[in-house]
Amino acid sequence: MLHNPKEELLFPTLSEEELERLQAHGQELSLTDGEAIFHEGDPTYQFYVVLEGEVRVTKVVNGDVQILAIHERGQFTGELSMLTGAPALATARSCGASRVLAIDPDTFKQILAECSQGASVILAAMAGRAREVEFQMQQQEKLAALGRLSAGLAHELNNPAAAGNRAAQQLRDAIAAIQTRLLKLCEDLFPASQRQALVTLQQDALGYLAAAPRLAPLDQSDREDALTDWLDDHAIADGWKLAPTLVSGGINATQLDKLAPQLTPDALAEGLSWLAETLTLAGLVNEVEQSTSRIAQLVKAIKSYSYMDQAALKDIDLHEGLENTLTILNHKLKYGITVHREYDPAVPRICAYGSELNQVWTNLIDNAVYAMGGKGDLTVRTTIDHDQVLVAIADTGTGIPPDIQSRIFEPFFTTKGVGEGSGLGLDIVRRIIVNRHHGDIRVTSKPGETCFQIWLPIQPPATNQG
């Protein structure tokens, strides 16, 4: 079993001897399910040690209730604010029936003054929790600022992307008109019948280029070599330069064999140069158009991914959210990961917190990429399971060792190296799925096959209580 020093520091368990010593200084309380022992913002509150059952500690962050900890027997609630007289930073409620030991602040200060081993453990944990809450608040502020920046950036990018796309389309029409007019200006070199033959070949080549077929490197090289030989045989200067461009338009020796008898040698050389330049310009326009379209696609994905300017709880399309996440993470997927989509078209829209579910997909897919070392197969599957929707994300990575599978959803637990993971990703996933959406999440794993299964209710989740 692996141990997490950070988790043990923040959430230590007092020994039975220490519990017995503390019981002489406090009052035992029996709590019912959901009963609060203190609320966030309370000006004063007591120190509590769990004797039986569980106590859940939550905090409201940006309007959402987040679970900070669930304390079991031997664990305790309370932060440095209790010693300094500051308001409580969180809310504590009983999970089911429980018993706690309540110790008032003055008595608790006397206990700490005794400098026992238990007191030092408690003080260290309280200091660590205060730092952790401050860190989390800073992270939330950073995320909120990033969200505002993303919204502004998306708006600013969308306008030039749309303008660039319109310009590329207009440029394509203008180039086509100019190229045709250039041929008409050369009537001595290209009589009407010859112009028509070149224009026909040009239109076929532009259509082929627009379809953008991707040839295997060896096939591409063979076609270029064959066309270079044809151009050399017909005394076309710099044929090796023209060949790659002509091949990109799908032009081959058979087509040129039909064209050559219709033109004089000079007209053939000029006509092929004109054709190559036409394809080069069209290729550049295609690149501009594809680039601006890609920017527009990313902007749309970002806006949909974060659900900018939309209510948090709304009817959403799970497939759209998954696709937006895959688009956002494409830079990590495109160099060695094959994505398999197995979407059930019968899956209905569900009422959910869309941006939070997208955080879930992001964390799970990002973890899968890490587990596969950037190379492997990623499968994203959806289906209906009675009154729930099942989303499964599977990878062919190294797998999760059996002895830690039960701990992967614990706060601060991580198997990644220092600086590579905070241990909060799967804890966030669990909180969003289980606490926010009243769903369920399970994992099965062995080397070469890990699958996270997420069940979400089709009906809207109930409002969370602090």
HELIX and SHEET records of a PDB file:
HELIX    1   1 PRO A    5  LEU A   10  1                                   6    
HELIX    2   2 GLU A   16  GLN A   23  1                                   8    
HELIX    3   3 SER A   81  THR A   84  1                                   4    
HELIX    4   4 PRO A  105  ALA A  113  1                                   9    
HELIX    5   5 GLN A  117  LEU A  185  1                                  69    
HELIX    6   6 ALA A  192  ALA A  211  1                                  20    
HELIX    7   7 PRO A  217  ASP A  233  1                                  17    
HELIX    8   8 GLY A  239  SER A  248  1                                  10    
HELIX    9   9 ALA A  253  LEU A  259  1                                   7    
HELIX   10  10 ALA A  260  GLN A  262  5                                   3    
HELIX   11  11 PRO A  265  SER A  306  1                                  42    
HELIX   12  12 LEU A  318  ILE A  328  1                                  11    
HELIX   13  13 ASN A  330  LEU A  333  1                                   4    
HELIX   14  14 GLY A  354  ALA A  371  1                                  18    
HELIX   15  15 PRO A  402  ARG A  407  5                                   6    
HELIX   16  16 GLY A  425  ARG A  430  1                                   6    
HELIX   17  17 ARG A  431  ARG A  436  3                                   6    
SHEET    1   A 3 GLN A  27  LEU A  31  0                                        
SHEET    2   A 3 THR A  91  ILE A 103 -1                                        
SHEET    3   A 3 ALA A  36  PHE A  38 -1                                        
SHEET    1   B 4 GLN A  27  LEU A  31  0                                        
SHEET    2   B 4 THR A  91  ILE A 103 -1                                        
SHEET    3   B 4 PHE A  47  VAL A  61 -1                                        
SHEET    4   B 4 ASP A  64  HIS A  71 -1                                        
SHEET    1   C 4 GLN A  27  LEU A  31  0                                        
SHEET    2   C 4 THR A  91  ILE A 103 -1                                        
SHEET    3   C 4 PHE A  47  VAL A  61 -1                                        
SHEET    4   C 4 PHE A  76  THR A  77 -1                                        
SHEET    1   D 2 LEU A 313  ILE A 316  0                                        
SHEET    2   D 2 ILE A 350  TYR A 353 -1                                        
SHEET    1   E 5 ILE A 337  GLU A 342  0                                        
SHEET    2   E 5 GLY A 376  ASP A 385  1                                        
SHEET    3   E 5 GLN A 388  ASP A 395 -1                                        
SHEET    4   E 5 GLU A 449  PRO A 457 -1                                        
SHEET    5   E 5 ASP A 440  LYS A 446 -1                                        
END                                                                             
